[in-house]
Amino acid sequence: MQEERVTIYDEEKDWGKLRNLTLRGSSKTDEILIVLVTRKKMLSRTLAEKLRAGDSERVVGVVENLNEEKTNRIFGSKNFTLWGRPYYYEQILGLKFIISATSFFQVNTPMISKMAQEFINELKNINHMDHIIDAYSGVGLFSLLSSSFAKRVTGVEISPSAVKDAFKNVEINEQMNVIFRVGDAEEILPELEKPDILILDPPRKGIGSNVVKFINSANPPYIFYISCNPPTLARDTKILIKNGYDIEYIKPYDFFPHTFHVETFTKFVLKGGK
């Protein structure tokens, strides 16, 4: 970095060039994607070649992400591929996923694989699934896991980058009964037909009022809620119980060992809806 005269960004002074350097990759596919977040477009292919040389066997791409805003948010909306390809491949339970530079995906793949297997085991015990909705669907992990158990699956995701990856993942895995809608689940869910299963994997703030209204009107027999924030899960659980759901179980997953963070997988069943 010093050779290329790349200065480090100071958030308080709003000065400097390099805001963040992220290494993304998979132990399953043995691929690494290098993502450099800059304040202004300024990185060269020469720098990309030097970074790639550090592990030329595994590095599949070097991407510059441009974030010009004065914010503590890591990624901006524009990506420039300096070398190679702007994504890496991940594998979960036999499915293959394209994950681009700024698309969210869980970093602890052994643990997400265990949660995914738990989800599949549950689907095997549920009959007559016509429609599954995967809200906050990301690159399509749970949508694609669901595809073999239902006639059609609808994923809803606010990130355009993730939805673009999700459509590619549908093609890669030949699961053509899965579609995706890009936008806020708060706005899109009310437009969708009633599901037999609703998958919720919201951000830390949990589900919003329009999602609750959709649940109250659609009354899906089963809800699988994946949470990264116990306080909002507790709040949303009270709402769901008040509106006619029972908790069948809550299962914690230690995605971030030696920290206080915990992910949970909760199964809700509509009373009389089994």
Secondary structure, DSSP 4 states (H G I P E B T S, - for coil): -TTTT-PBPBTTTTB-SEEEEEEEEETTTTEEEEEEEESSS---HHHHHHHHHTTTTTEEEEEEEE--SSSS-S--SEEEEEEE-SEEEEEETTEEEEEETT----S-HHHHHHHHHHHHHHHTT-----EEEEES-TTTHHHHHHTTTSSEEEEEES-HHHHHHHHHHHHHHT-TTEEEEES-HHHHGGGSPPPSEEEE---TT---HHHHHHHHHH--SEEEEEES-HHHHHHHHHHHHHTTEEEEEEEEE-SSTTSS--EEEEEEEETT--
